[in-house]
Amino acid sequence: MIRMIRFGGGAVALSVFAVACGGTSHAGTGDPATESYAPSLGIDLSRMAKTSSGLYYQDVSVGTGAEAAAGSKASVEYAGWLPDGKKFDSGSFDFVLGAHQVVAGFDEGVTGMKVGGVRKLVIPPALGYGVKGSGPIPPNAVMVFQMTLKGVG
């Protein structure tokens, strides 16, 4: 979910994954390459592309519509899990690519998708919530997402 928070005369958009769930005992490595993934997530890093920033991604299916690019408004459906398979959020929302309205891994991971496409992302802490964590996402957590690009504008 995207929440707008006003500071002075401007607005800053923050990505907030608000989930009512109990505490987590996830004690991951913080490194996608040494993390253990629940089989239900279907993560095989050797079959995924890796960007220079450390994001892993894999197209489950390539869309046939318009391509998401920096500055465009992306409409996505998503689900997010910790590597141990605990789902921490799912839903749909719109955001502007490259406007820092979401964690950096979302911006980078959705860029280049085509409408109708489905992509898996493995986001390292540096492109997610880092050392602080957020809500159900513990500090230094790797996050796994499956994204569907529903539209671009």
C-alpha positions in Angstrom: 0.0 0.0 0.0 1.2 3.5 -0.8 0.8 6.2 1.9 1.3 9.9 1.2 2.9 11.8 4.0 3.3 15.6 3.8 6.4 17.4 5.0 6.2 21.1 4.7 5.1 22.1 1.3 5.8 18.8 -0.5 4.6 15.2 -0.4 6.8 12.2 0.1 5.4 8.8 -0.8 6.4 5.9 1.3 5.8 2.3 0.7 4.2 0.7 3.7 3.6 -3.0 3.9 1.1 -3.0 6.7 0.3 -6.6 7.8 -1.2 -7.8 10.9 0.9 -10.8 11.8 2.9 -12.0 14.7 6.6 -11.5 15.2 8.9 -13.5 13.1 11.9 -15.5 14.1 13.4 -15.2 10.6 17.2 -15.2 11.0 18.3 -15.0 7.4 21.8 -14.3 6.1 21.0 -11.1 4.4 22.7 -12.4 1.3 20.4 -13.8 -1.4 23.2 -16.2 -2.6 23.6 -17.9 0.8 19.9 -17.7 1.9 17.8 -20.9 2.2 14.5 -20.7 0.4 11.3 -22.6 1.1 10.6 -25.0 -1.7 7.2 -23.5 -2.1 8.8 -20.2 -3.4 10.4 -22.0 -6.4 13.6 -19.9 -6.1 16.6 -21.2 -8.0 19.1 -18.3 -8.2 21.1 -20.1 -10.9 18.1 -19.7 -13.2 17.7 -16.0 -12.4 19.3 -12.9 -13.8 21.3 -10.8 -11.4 21.7 -7.0 -11.8 24.8 -5.1 -10.8 22.9 -3.8 -7.7 22.3 -7.4 -6.5 18.7 -7.8 -7.5 17.8 -11.3 -8.8 14.8 -11.6 -11.2 13.2 -14.1 -13.4 10.4 -13.7 -15.9 7.7 -16.3 -15.2 5.9 -15.1 -18.3 6.8 -12.2 -20.5 3.9 -9.8 -21.2 2.9 -8.5 -24.6 1.8 -5.0 -23.7 3.5 -1.7 -23.1 6.9 -1.7 -21.4 7.4 -0.1 -17.9 10.0 2.6 -18.0 11.3 5.2 -15.6 8.7 7.9 -15.1 5.8 5.7 -16.1 3.0 4.8 -13.7 3.0 1.1 -13.1 0.0 -0.8 -11.8 1.0 -4.1 -10.2 -0.4 -7.0 -8.3 2.1 -8.6 -6.0 2.8 -11.1 -3.2 5.8 -10.9 -0.9 7.4 -13.6 1.2 10.4 -14.0 3.5 12.8 -16.7 2.3 11.4 -19.2 4.9 8.1 -19.0 3.0 6.2 -16.7 5.4 3.9 -14.4 3.3 4.1 -10.9 4.7 1.9 -9.0 2.2 0.0 -9.1 -1.1 -2.2 -6.7 -3.0 -2.2 -4.3 -5.8 -1.2 -0.6 -6.2 0.1 2.0 -8.6 3.4 3.8 -8.3 5.7 5.9 -10.5 8.8 4.1 -11.6 12.0 5.8 -10.4 10.2 8.3 -8.1 11.3 6.4 -4.9 7.7 5.7 -3.9 8.7 2.1 -3.2 11.8 0.2 -2.2 14.5 0.3 -4.7 14.1 -3.4 -5.6 10.6 -2.7 -6.8 11.6 0.2 -9.0 14.4 -1.8 -10.5 12.5 -5.1 -10.7 9.4 -3.7 -12.5 11.4 -1.6 -15.0 11.5 -3.4 -18.3 8.5 -5.6 -17.6 5.7 -5.6 -20.2 2.0 -5.4 -19.3 0.7 -8.9 -18.7 4.1 -10.2 -17.6 4.8 -12.0 -14.3 8.2 -11.7 -12.7 9.8 -13.1 -9.6 12.2 -10.9 -7.6 14.7 -11.7 -4.9 15.5 -8.4 -3.2 18.6 -8.1 -1.1 18.3 -5.9 2.1 20.2 -3.0 0.5 17.4 -2.7 -2.1 14.7 -3.3 0.5 14.3 -2.3 4.1 18.0 -2.7 5.1 19.2 -2.8 8.6 16.1 -1.4 10.1 13.5 -3.7 8.6 9.8 -2.7 8.5 6.8 -4.2 10.3 6.8 -7.9 9.6 10.1 -7.6 7.7 13.0 -8.1 10.0 16.3 -6.2 9.7 18.6 -7.4 6.9 15.9 -9.5 5.4 15.9 -10.8 1.8 12.5 -10.5 0.3 10.9 -12.6 -2.4 8.1 -11.2 -4.6 6.0 -12.3 -7.5 4.8 -9.3 -9.5 2.2 -9.1 -12.3 2.3 -5.9 -14.3 -1.3 -4.9 -14.9 -0.8 -1.6 -16.7 1.5 1.3 -17.4 0.6 4.9 -18.0 
